[in-house]
Amino acid sequence: MSEYQQNGTSDSSQTWPNMAHFWMPFTANKQFKANPRLLVSAQGMYYTDIEGNKILDATAGLWCCNAGHGRQEISEAVSKQISQLDFAPSFQMGHPLAFELADKLCQLSPDGLEKVFFTNSGSESVDTALKMALCYHRANGQATRTRFIGRELGYHGVGFGGISVGGIGNNRKTFSQQLLQGVDHLPHTLDIANNAFSHGLPPHGLDKAEVLEQLITLHGAENIAAVIVEPMSGSAGVILPADGYLKRLREITHKHGILLIFDEVITGFGRLGAAFASERWQVTPDMITTAKAINNGAIPMGAVFVSNTIHDTCMHGPDELIEFFHGYTYSGHPVAAASALATLSIYENEQLFDRAKGLELYFEQAVHSLKGLPNVIDIRNTGLVAGIQLAPSDKGVGKRGYAIFDHCFRQGALVRATADIIALSPPLIVEKSQIDDMVNHISDAINAVG
Ligand code: PLP
């Protein structure tokens, strides 16, 4: 039992919950429950924890709250919608907001990607996209195209499809016998030896895209359905592609009739100073998977943007035929749709994507000022994302990263640690002084932890 649970209450008016029953996701449960970090409210750039401490949010929650916290417009839209239409079946029935939202979303998506399929999470968006790829090739008379190509260190959520194309060992090992068959992985694009402390897209590593040609030679293009990559890998610690790498993947996939899927669950909706990474880096894939900031994280929601070609090809057969045997009870849920529409209005009215672009240089210089601190071996950034990589301590991989994360939290800043990489992805409403605060918190923590 933790000291907190023994006390039962904290200094604030909040009562500590019984923590015995919630099996927390992606969390070291025993460690957490012995020394919990509980958030009870949020406003603007700050959380408040259960003891009443203000915590600067340097992670937009979990890459979600791009418009900042406690947005009245979103809570009003949610509350209005839940009273008006709390639920509508999504199979063979519709409601206007889902159509309105799809329409609005497609004003942001790259030209040619003008169909939207709604999901409830990033994992569901990924599995939906993989299934769509198979559906498309079959409808297109190329049913042998069933193989997928992901990338080492890629994170595509936790469905069996997502962990199969994903490349994070810990997420796969326990389930290895049950993963999708016929999946290969491109090499990851992290190259600290050549690219350490690059600003923006690193110069070295374009050649890693050529491995795709080798895989195509090995398996035959006629057997490959799709390549899926995060334009920028977030979960493995902010790993950027070399300049030109994504363009090269697009050229190769085009040449061989292979679909290209960008998983933009974290890069979507302004994180990189544009609606999508594909816009920022001028590469249009065939599908884009999204979630998180689509509605500022308010309610579970995701969406897959699909090319008109894929959609139209699947629309074969008589009118009464269901084209795609796939979907979720909550696809396009009215309350989630209302929250997303309110969020998109905030992004537009406050020009938050441009704001992120305008802050990028300041943010870049601020995070790179950490170079030279003890154990900092690389710093990577793009848009309003940064990764600060530390050498593992001799106590083991991840110990230093966790200690810095926990130290920052106890001192009033929420950062994210993946192994020994500290990731920053603040809400796009962040002020320059708050960027300075984040960097100061990290610097203090690095010095304190050693
Ligand atoms: N894809 C990417 C690139 C992600 O970063 C994530 C989550 O962080 C996911 C998919 C999975 O999203 P979710 O946790 O909503 O299922």
Residues whose N, C-alpha, C, O or C-beta is under 5 A from the ligand:
A	BS01	PLP	S121 G122 S123 E124 Y155 H156 G157 E230 G234 S235 D263 V265 I266 A291
